[in-house]
Amino acid sequence: MAMADNPAVIITGASRGIGRGIALELARSGFDLIINYAGHEQAARQTAQDCVKAGAADGRVVRAEIVQADVGKGSDRERLIDAARQTFGRLNLLINNAGITSINRRDVLEAREDEFDALMAINLKGPYFLSQLAANWFLEQKSDAHSDPRFHPRIVNISSISGYAVSTNRGDYCMAKAALGMMTKVYAARLAEHGITVHEICPGVIDSDMTAPVKEKYDQLFADGFTPIRRWGQPEDVGRAVVGIAQGYLPYSTGETIHVDGGFHVRRL
Ligand code: NAP
């Protein structure tokens, strides 16, 4: 990477919600961005435009390109990585954010295998194998004779409090998120010797399209003090945590879980 280049990031599922919040915060800190989406092209375009504006407002000139790809499909994952190669020719950061909630939210006693497979493909298999592609590209960049010794690529996985807090009507979602925690540790252990860190961000209840159907339930829970910090999480709360990692403020930590949940994980009596 030439010194003048911005660092480059791929954010999966960045058209809306948390991914969009992460994209905006990374744009403000000077990243060029690949904004991945599944189906909402217009939302992805809007995010890309807003990122360029957000960067400019902070005096940064950043590029933001949109790429349609279903992270659950191998050929799409390869196309996503190829798009980043063609567009920026480098990668500093992968954010595995794209995810869906449990399809039809069936009770565990009624859960269906086809719905389980569809969720696991997007929420678990996708990040696992996209990380593999990114990690191999990181190693390739590092082996380049002109590689900057300060080049420390990173992977950030967006899991959930559902990785440890049970919902009996979203068993597959909970299990996929729990597995992302182990995936983070596996990649962290494998890549540390190469100066590559891997983190898990564990968001609480965040205001997005995913949580819109349960808004009233959580409005009441927040009002009743369900989290020590009595408010909804916002996508930018997650975005700011990502920036802390991306800027290198956690250089001696890897395989770590960072809770962005208003204190939900704190056990209280
Ligand atoms: P959201 O508002 O529903 O947005 C989902 C994003 O993922 C969209 O950009 C969507 O693209 C993309 N996406 C969905 N399926 C995809 C696929 N197969 N391939 C590529 N992209 C895909 O969800 P969110 O609330 O922002 O959640 C983002 C992540 O945070 C998820 O992993 C979720 O599990 C996790 N999380 C959310 C919460 C919460 O309270 N909201 C809490 C903890 C963790 P399109 O716009 O094209 O559909």
Residues whose N, C-alpha, C, O or C-beta is under 5 A from the ligand:
A	BS01	NAP	G13 A14 S15 R16 G17 I18 G19 N36 Y37 A38 G39 H40 A69 D70 V71 G72 N97 A98 G99 I100 I122 I158 S159 S160 I161 P203 G204 V205 I206 S208 D209 M210 T211
